[in-house]
Amino acid sequence: MSKVVLDDADIGRAITRISHEILERNKGSEDLILLGIPTRGFPLAKRIAATIERIESAPVEVGSLDITLYRDDLRLRPARPLEATSIPAAGIDGRVVVLVDDVLYSGRTIRAALDAISDIGRPRAVQLAVLVDRGHRELPIRPDFVGKNLPTSHGEQVRVALREFDGTDEVTLLDAPEGTA
Amino acid sequence: MRHLLSAADLDSATAQLILDTAAELATVTDRSVKKLPTLRGRTVVNLFFEDSTRTRISFEMAAKRLSADVINFAAKGSSVSKGESLKDTALTLEAMGADAVVIRHSASGAPHRLANAGWIGGTVVNAGDGTHEHPTQALLDAYTIRRHLRGGKGDLDGLRVTIVGDVLHSRVARSNVLLLSILGADVTLVGPPTLLPTGIDSWPCKVSYDIDEVIPGTDALMMLRVQLERMQAAYFPSAREYSRAYGLDRERMVKLPDHAIVMHPGPMNRGMEISAEVADSDRAVMVEQVANGVSVRMAVLYLLLGGSGEAIATAEKSGGRAA
């Protein structure tokens, strides 16, 4: 059983709205850095940056931040391959970092990302943008910008497909078999 | 894979996974905090029965960058000099709770024995055993070659690597021949017949006795150290004659293709296998090899110790990420 909860037009509108909200909150794009969490947070960050550049006619820096080495569940599974980390050359000190991820769930990924950020530099502020917030937080973390709030049960899975990887833009909700959520 | 004992245990995909991981870990060096929390609470023992500076320091730095606790155990000044056996030393380390043992030993096969005798439960990494293997050196050489000649990506398919010198006593040469050929490179060994091991015909490489014939068709030239401490017999008439026949000086270096790099695993005998002028030229990548060694050893320790169970797991690619 699967249900499409966002199609590509919905995802496009969500990205446009998030871009406007980021600009509204930060009163422009000065000092902004968007850091996407691989794999699917990175293309989302690039799309948001492109949208902001269109609105403001000023360039916005984008990077990717792999959090594998900061995970709290490393010892529960075999060692994972690393994804790319690329931080803009100017660094993040004193800037406003907007973390971008596809799905916000337990909050543990974001906890790891905050640790990774503090090893890289000291931003003036860190904000969080996600395409889907599916609830069930296990840590005191909340998003600043949300594409869609999606109430789910633990047994369900949220699958995000993006053009860059999957050839199509789509968010689907699946009934997952027990224990894989 | 739970241990790293031989370069031959790796397949091309796993070797590339290690090199790709090393490339990501190399960026830690440029950060303000040069440390990752990944191996917090794990203990790595450097068990060195043979003298070593760069390999031991390299492993120590790699483990510390990943936040592991490091214990350096040198045979000199320990119970080993009182006659303790490898087994008893291993049992002691096991009782103290070592998660990984990085071992260098003058006896070929000592790491294999340590890993398979049931004395310890942890991971064993071969940091050089006798004249047998030195797999992390081969990995850092492959990483260096790949970075210079392949833009840091993929395998080494079709690259021509020449290894010159004392192949007989060289664990570096053996591990490099195995690993570089697994990665698709064409390896040629060059040296006097007395310094090439018997049975070399079965190695996955070509053999030549004439360095001048091979140099123009070489992408990466690796000069080996003449290991005087392992030589009990006369393998060549004199150091001067060796140097003239197989040493790399400026005259030979200029015959290399323009893109070619010159490597040496260190420590160098300047004036013997490599002239000071070549060693200090911009073709020479020795200093970079040392830096790459830390990244590669971080990758090995992360992949062997960072997870659970089957240590080096190959990259599984899921369709859309499900969360």
Interface residues (C-beta under 8 A of the other chain):
Chain A: T39 R40 D66 L69 Y70 L74 R75 L76 R77 P78 A79 R80 P81 L82 E83 A84 T85 D102 V103 Y105 D115 S118 D119 I120 G121 R134 Q157 V158 R159 V160 A161 F165 D166 L174 A176 T180
Chain B: L17 D20 T21 E24 L25 T27 R31 S32 V33 K35 L36 P37 T38 Y302 L303 L304 L305 G306 G307 S308 G309 E310 A311 I312 A313 A315 G319 G320 R321 A322 A323
